[in-house]
Amino acid sequence: MNVNATDSKMTSSGNLLVGGAFGGNTESVNIDQPISKTLAPTISVTTEAKQEINPTVLGASDAPYGKAGANTLHEVTEAYQGAVRAEYSVRPENKPAVIIMTYP
């Protein structure tokens, strides 16, 4: 996960940043072909989640409830869950073999 903390009121893509914003995921699928043709290839999936937060805004919204860090925890959890869902969707065991071969 990549969580970018900023004091800006705008996301890096130019949208309004009201506390936090999910910046999406980047998935990488790596297929390593073994030297021996009798062995199956090794397939690994890596997912990077991006999240932007404004700690000042999040802290101000936590304060009235006496729950310091609650909104930051929400934002980090949002990024984590986004990565988990994205990685599940690209995992080879969840796709037909013909789709696996379309990944570089």
N, C-alpha and C positions, 0 to 999 in steps of 0.2 A: 504494500500500500504506500501511496505517496500522498501525504497530507501537507498541503501548503497553507501555512498560517500567514495572514496578511492583515494590514490595517485598512486595506482598500474597500470601497463600497461596490466595486465592480469585479466580476470574475476575469480570469485571463482571456476569456473569449468575448469580453465586452458586455456581458449580461449583469443585471443587478445582483449583488451578493448580499442577501439578507441573512447573515449568520453563517450559513454554509451552503455549499453546492456540490453535488456529485458531478465529477468531470468525466465519467465513463471509464471503460476498461480497455486494455490492450492485451490480446491473447496471442501467445506464441505456441505453436505446435512444432516440436522437433522430432523428426523420424531418423534414427540412426540405423543404417543398414549394417548388419554384421558382415564380417569377412566371409564367414561360412554361409553358403546358401541354404544349409539345413536348419539354421537358426532363424527365429522370427525377429523382425526389427524391434528395436526399443523405441517406444513412443513416450514423450514427456510433454506436459502442458504447463505453461507458465502464464499467470495472469497478473497484470499490474492494474490496480485500481487507483484512480485519481480523485482527490477530494480537496476542496478549497474551503477554508474557514476564516472567519474574522473573530478572534478570541474576545475582543472588546465587546462586540455585539452579543456574542454568546454569553459572556459573563454578565452583562447587564440583564439579559433575559433569565439567567439563573438566579440572580440575587433576590428578587421578591419571594422566591420559594425556598430560599436557604439551601439550595441544591447546587453548590459550586461544582462545575465540571459536567453537569448532567447533559447539557446540550452538546458539548464537545464529545462526550461519549456517544451520543446519538449520531453525530456526524461521522465519527470513526467507524461505528458499527454499520452505518449506511454504506460506506466504502467497502468494508469487509464483506458484507452480504452481497453487494454488487459483484465483487470478485468471485465469490463462491458460486453464485448463480451462473456467471459467465463461463467460469471454468467447467462447471458441470455440463454446460451446453456444448462445449467443444471437446470434451473428453472422448477419446476414440471408442470406448465401450458403449457410448450413448449414440453413436452414429453408424450408419452402414459403412462397410469397408470402402466402398467406392468414393465416399466423401473424404475419408481419411487421406486418400491419395491426392486430393486437390490442394492440401496444405503444402507450402514450400518446405 
